[in-house]
């Protein structure tokens, strides 16, 4: 067939009638030039007000994950916490968040996004009061669990709310702002940690209790903010939905958007049928594939070790040889600042390069930087100072500490510590001796049994070895966050807020957030023990390998969702699970289709169309 029988038609999908430089549909012949229709885009200030108060939920999330790193250094001394209790205080919040995130889907369906955010703010405020006033570690544990319940509800509700009130051309950026606020919370927490670490007694109370401030601010803010118009439509509150949508869009013409939203919801309800939402999601191939990809992204976010770095950043720096608590906390604040700044880069890139490319680049850099971290610990282990003094009392030979010939295995044994003297960078008069059970920051006996630094210049190291390779670990931490923050930090939340139809959105986000928190528990609860059995460099090599698995998953399964309406997403997942990444939609939202023109007619038949790959 000659060229005169064929026309090339480029369909450029319009994100919405109100988006910037909104492309319409352009028809060109093989030799013709495209003609684009554009509409002026206006984003009301009210949308940014909604985004700010919503994203405070992310700030609370980030503040909690960040503040515990520095608070733990003070708590383990004041309350004589064992490694198990340290892991419990960290992971109890995460476990509670996992449970409440899973329950959050039901709560969102029943009460709406706004009420759930108000509930989360109230719970978080109550938890902050308990933490600030806790008289012992048991009450502290109750406070951490309470805070976790609030975080879990907020973590699955806020991204959904942001996605549903945002115009399509800004949706990626506004949902990413949620993650930006998480990193801002982590940075502010690290500064608070540094400021209050000089209060040796009760400094941790201020660190943990100050979380009340943003929680109260969010609660009072949401007393005056509207419900999601999509949720209102789903509940049949059509008049309220129209009013809210008009308010969010700043009085612009909303008729087309409203009609499209209503029609889509009606069609979804007809297609979805009745029954348990999760069961309907699992039995419908498109939503099942979307759920698999959404949960997979959240799983690999955590298995890459991010919250190990955030929860234990100060401890990791001490493990690398940074001796002073205050110095470790301030260096940890540098890593938190890196996380915040590079999340800003992600906000700028998300609508420019797309979700898929940003995630792939992030995973590659994350895997490489975890390898740098592991190499730093490996070099420290290979150049570990030797034990030069052994106890002369034979009654002490029953302890395992006397069996070690260098600092590295001594430090990995939770019952032992390293007592040594130092001249410039030379370690001498070193010994591995038991740590005091009630306070491992002191030796059980000998010259390091009274103070960490005594008059003869002896030093006591419980969880680190003196080394000159600390800078490699700090470099690895900064590189890790520089690569993780723009992509794998926000993209799992952004993608999950977009890929589910409305009837499945609450449940899909609840399930994926639940997976995130469960994997968070798994990683944070096991880190100190994994480091003990695999060594520190082995633990980070493990996280690097898991990140490579995540890279392969994203490479094969994640499609590009940039610029698409929420109502269009289901079509992305109509193919096989890991063929959707090779979508025939281009990264710029266009699709190339070759049509057969029927002779004597200008009507194009669907049966005459074939996709051009």
N, C-alpha and C positions, 0 to 999 in steps of 0.2 A: 504494500500500500504506500502511495506517495505521501510526501509531507503535506500536500494540500488537503489530505483527508484527516489530519491530526492537529489538534491544538494543545499546547501546554497550558494548563491552568494551575496557578499557584494559589492555594487557599491559605490566607494568613488569618489565623484565629484571633479574634478580638478578645482580650482579657476581660473587658467590661466596657459598657458604654461611657463610663466616666474616667477611663484611664488615660494617662499622658500619652500624647502622640499615638492614640489608639488606632492600630491598623484595622482596616475593614477587610473586605474581600476584593482581591484584585484579579481581573481576568486579562490575560495577555495571549496574543498569538505567539508563534514561535519566534517571530521577529519583532514583536511589539515590546513596549516598555510598560512596566507596572504603574498603576495610578493608585496612590494611597489616600484614603480619607482619614483625616485626623480630627480629634476632638480635644478641646482644651481641658486639662485636668486640674481640679481644685481639691485640695485635701483640707478639710476643716480642722481648726485647732482642737476641736473637741475630740477628734480621733486620737490625738497625741496625749490629751488628758486621760482618756481611757487607757491608753497604752502605759502611761506612767503609773497610775494607781494599780493596774493589773500586774505590772512587772515588779511591783514591790514584793509580790509573792516570791519572785525569783531572788530578790535581795535577801529575804528571810532565809530561803534555802541556802544561798551562798554564805551568808553570815554564819549560819550554824556549822556548815561543813568547814569553814575557815577558822572559826574561833576555837574549836576543840583542839586544834593542833598546838597552839600555844598554851591553852588552859591545861592541857594534859601534863605539860612539863611541871607546872606548879601543883596540880592535883596529885600526881603520883608521889610527890614528896610529902605534901601535907596530910594526905589520907593513906599513905603507904600502899599504893595500888600495885597489885601484881600485874603481870602481862595480861592475864585473863580478864581482870577487872578493867584494864585499859581498853581492851578489845570490846568488852561488854558495853562500856559507856559510849564508845563510838558506834558500834553496830546496833545497839538497841534502838537508837533513833532511826536508823536505816530500816530495820525490821518493821518497826511501827509504821514507817512511811510506806513500805511495801503493802502492808495490809490495808491501810486507809486509802492508798491509791487504787487498789482493786475495788474497794467498796465505793470509791468516788464515782465510778460509772453509774451505779444505781442512784446515788445521791444527786448527781447531775441530771439524770432523767426525771427524777421526782420533783426536785426543788429548783432546778435551773442553775446556770453558771454563777450568777450574782450571789445568790444565797449561799452557795458552796464556798465562795471566796470569803464571805462574811464569817461563816463557820470556821474556816481555816484560820482567819485572823484572830478570832476569839480564842481558839484552842492554843495558838502559838503564844498569845499574851499570857494565858494561864500557865503554860509551860515555862515561860521566862521568869515569872514570879517564883515558881517552885525552885528553879535552878539557882536564882539569886539568893534564896533563903535556905537552901539545903543544909541541914546540920551534919549529914553523914553521907556516905557513898550510896546507901540504899535509897534515900530520898532523892539524891542526885540522879539515880537511875530512873526513878519515877518521872522526874522532870524531863529527862532526855526522851523517854518514851512518849510523853505528852507532846513535846515539841515535834517529834516524828509524825504523830497523827495529823497535826496541822500541815506539815510540809507535804505529806503524801497527797492530801486532798488538793492543795494548791498546785502541786506539780503536774497533775493531770487536768486540772480545770483551767488554769490561766492560759496555756497555749491554745486550747480550744476556743476560749472566749476571745482572745486576740485575733485568731484566724477568722472568726465569724463576724467580727465588727470591722475588720480591716478591708479597705478597697483592694482588689486583686493585685494592682501594681505595687502596693506597699506591704502586702501580706508577709512576704518573706522577711523584710526588714523589721516589721513590728513584732513578729514572733521571735526573731533573733534578738530583739531588745530584751526579751525575757531572759535569755542566756547572758546577755550583757550585764543585766542586773544581778544575776547569780555571781558573775565574776567580780562585779563591783562590791557585792556583799562580802566575798572572800577577801578582797583587798582591804576594805574597811576593817574587817575582823582582824586581819594581820596587824594593822596599825594599832587597833585597840589592844591586841595582845602585847605588842611592843611597849605601849604606854603603861599598861598595868602590871607588867612583869616586874617592875621595880617595887611593887607592893608584895612583899614576900608572903604575907598572910592576907587572905581574902581577896587578893587581886583577881583570882578566877571568878569570884562572885560578880564583879563588875563586867568582866568579859562576857559571861554567859547571860547576865541579867539585862544588859543593854539592848538585847534583841526585842524587848518590849516596845521600844520607840517606833520602829517601822511597822510593827504589827498593829499598834493603835492607830497610826496614820492611815494605813490601808483600810482598817475597819471603818473609820469615820468617813473616808473618801467614798467607799462603796455604798454608804447609806444614801448617797445622792446620785449615784450612777445607774444607768439603765441595764435591763436584762438583754441578752442576745436576741436580736430580732428573729433569727432562725429558730431558736428554741421556742419563742412565743408563737410563731407560725405553726410549729409542730404540735403545740398544745391547743391550737385552734383560736388563739387570742389575736385575731387578724388585725383589729383596729389598733391595739397596742403595738403590734409588730410594725405596722405602717408608721405610726408616730415615732417610734424609736429609730427606725431606719431613716426617716426624714431628719431627725435630730442629729444622728451620726453623720449623715451626708451633708449637713449644713444647709438644709432647705433646697438642695438641688432636685431636679426632676428624678424621682425614684420609681416611676411607674413600671418601666421595663425591668429594672432590677427586681422590684417587688414581685411582679408577675412571674418572672423566670424562677425566682426563689420558691414561690408558692406552687407553681406547676411541678417543679422538681421534687418538692416534698411530697406532693400528692402522688406522683409517679413512683417515688421510692416506697411509699407506704403500700401501694398496690403490689409492687414487685416483691417487697420483703415478706409480706404475709404476717401471720401471728407467731407466737411462741417465744421462747427464750432468745434474746438478742444474740448472745454469744453463739448459740447453736445455729441460728440463721446465718451468722457470719461464716461459720466453719463449713456450712453446707453449700454456700454460694461461692463458686470459684473466684470471682473478682475480689470479694471482701476477704476470702481466706488468704489469697496471695498478698493483698495489702497488709493484712495482719501479720503474716509471716515476715514480710520485709520490715514493717514497723517494729516488731519485737526484736528482730535480728539486729537492727541498727542500735536499739537501746542496749541489747546484750553486749555487743562489741564495744560500745562506748565505755561500759564499765570494765570489761575484760582487758581493755588496754591500760588499766591501772590508774585512771585519772583520780579517783577518790583515795587511793593509796597515797598518791602524791599530795593531795590537798589535806587529808586528815593527818598524815604523818610527815608533812614536809619538814617541820622543825626536827622531828626525830630522825628522819633520813639524813639531814645535814649533820646531826650529832653522830650518827652511825658512820658518816664519811670522815669524821675527825674534827668537827667543829665542837670545841669543848664547852664554851660558855653558853648557858641557857639564853641569856639576853641576845647574844650574837646570833644564835641559831634562830630565834624568833624574828629578829630584824631581817636576816637573810631570807627567811621564809616569806616575809612581806614583799621582798623583791620578786620572788616567784609569783606571788599573787598579783603584783602590779603587772608583770609580764602577761599573765592570763587575761587581765582586764583589757590591756592595751591591744592585744592581738584579737580579742573578741570584737573590739571596735572595727578592726580590719575585716572581720567576718560580716559585720553589719553592712559595710560598704561593698563587699564583694558578692553577697548572696544574690542580688538581683542583676549583677553584671556578668558573672561567670556561670551562675546556676548552681543548684544543689549538688548535682552528681559530680561535677568536676571539682568543686570545693571539697567535697567529702573524700574523693580519691586522693587529691593532693595532700590533704590533712593526714590521712592514714599512712601514706608513704613516709612523710616527715616524722610522724609519731613513732613508727617502727624503728627508724634510724636513730632517733634521739634516745629511745629506750635502750638501744644497743650501746650508745655512748655512756649512758648511766651505768649499765652493766659493766662496761670496760673500766670505768672509774673505780667501781668496787673490786673488780678483778685485780687491777693493778695494786690497790691497797692491800688485798689479801696476799698477793705474791710477794710484796715487800713488807709483810707484817713483822714487827719487832719480835725478836726471840726472847724467850724466858731465860734469864741468866741467874736468878736466885731461886733456890728450892728450899722448902722448910726443913729444918733439921729435926723437928719433933716427929717421930715415927707414928704417933697417934693420929697425925693429920693425913697420913697416906691413904686413908680410906675414902677421902673425898676425890671426886673426879677431876677437880681443878689441878691437882698435882700431876696429872697425866699429860697435860698439854705443853708443847714445846715452843709455842708462839702465841701472839696475842689473838690472831684471827679465830682459832677454834675455842680459845678461852672466852672471847667475847660472845660467841654464838651460844655458849652454854648459859642459860638463864640463872644458874646458881653461882656463877663465877664472875670475877672482875679482874682487871689488870692494874696492878700497883707498880709505879715506875718513877724514875727521876729523869730529868731531861736537861741537856746542855746544848743550847741552840737547837739544832734539829736532830741531835744524837740522843737516843734512848738508852739508858743503862740502869743497873740495879732493878731489873724488872722481874715481877713474879705474878703468877696466876693463883689467886687465893679466893676462898668462898666469900660471897657477898652476904651482908647481914639480911636475914629473912624479913625482918620488920621494915627495913629501909635499905634497899639495894644500892642506894647512893653512898653507902659506907661499907668498908670491909668488915668481915665478921671478927677479925683479929689482926694484930700487927700494926705496922706504922701507918696504914691508911684506914684505921678503924674508927678514928674520932672525927676527922674532917676530910673533905675532899682534897684540901691542900694543907699540909702540915708544915711545921717549922723547918724540917730538914729538906724541904723542897719536893717531897714525894707527892705524886699525883695519883688520883684514883679514877679509873675509866671503867664504867659499868657496861655501857652499850656501844662503845666505839674503841677504835685503836688509833694511836697517834700516827699520822700519815701526812705526806706532802702532796697527796693526790686529791684532796678535797675539792680543788678548783674544777676538776673534771666532772665530779658529781654535780656541782653547782651549775656548770655549763650544760650538762645533760638535762637538768631540771628546767632551765630556762628555754633550751631548744625544744624540749618536750611540750611545754605550754605554748610556745610560739607557733608550733605546728598544730597542736590539738585545738587550741582556742578558736581559730576562725572556722573550722570545719566540723570535726567530730564533737565539739562542745555543743553548738546550737543546732546542727542539722538533724539529729534524731528527733528533737522536739519539733522543729519546723516541719519536717516531712510528715510526722505523725499527725500534726494538726491539720494537714491538707488532704490526706489520701483516702479517708473514709467517707462514705455517704452519710448524710445527716442522721439517719436512723441508727447507724452503727458508730457514730463519731465518739460519743461518750464512752461506750464500751471498748472500742478500739484503743482510745487513748488511755483508758483505765488499765487495760491489759498490758499495753506496751510500757506504761509508767511502772506498773507492778513488776514487770520483767527487769526494768532498770534498777528498781530498788532491791529486788531479790539478788541480782548479780552484784549490786553494791554491797549487800550484806555478805555475800560469799567472799568477795575480794577483801573487804575491810576486816572481816572477822578472822580471816586466815593469814593476813599479810605477815604478822610477826612470827607466826609458826612456820609459814612457808620459808621466810628468810632464815629461820633457825635450821630447817632441815635441808634446804637447797642452797644455802648461803645467800647473801644479799645479791651478788651478781647473778646467781642462778635464778632468783625470783624475777629480776628485771629481764633476763633473757627469755624467761617464760612469758612475761607480758608482751615482749616484742614478737614472739612467735604467734601469740593469740591475735595480735594486731594485724599480722600478715594474713591470717585466716579471714579477719574482717575485711581486709582489702579485696580478697578474692570474692567474698560475698557481695560487696558493693559493686565490684566490677561486673559481675554477672547478673545481678538482680535489680539494682536500683535504677528506675527510669528518671528522666528529668521532669520535674513538676513546675518549673519556673513559669510564671505568667498565666497559668491556667485557672479558670474559675473552679471553685470548690465543687460546683455541680458537674464538672466535666471529668473528674478524677477517675471515676469507676471504669471508664473506657480504657484507661492506661493498663489495667490489670486483667484484660479479657483474654490474653494469651497465656502461654506457659509461664511458670513462675520466674524462671531466669532467662526468658526471652524478651521480657518487657523493657530491659535496658537498651535493647536495640530497636527502640520505637521508631516508627517511620516519621514521627514528628521531629523536626530539627530543633536544635537548641534555641533558635530564635522564635520558636512557636509556629513555624510554617510547615506545611506539608505539601510535597510535590506529588501530583496525581496526573496521569496521562489518560485522557478521555478519548473515546472513539466517537467522532461526530457522525450521526446517522444522516445519510444523504437525503437532502430535501427537508430536513427538520433541524430546528435549533434546540430540540429537547435532548438532554443528556440522560441516558439510562444508567442506573446504578450497576446493572449487569454488564455495561460496556466499559466500566472503569477498572483500571488495574493500577495498583500502587507501583510507583517507580522507586526502587531501593537506591 
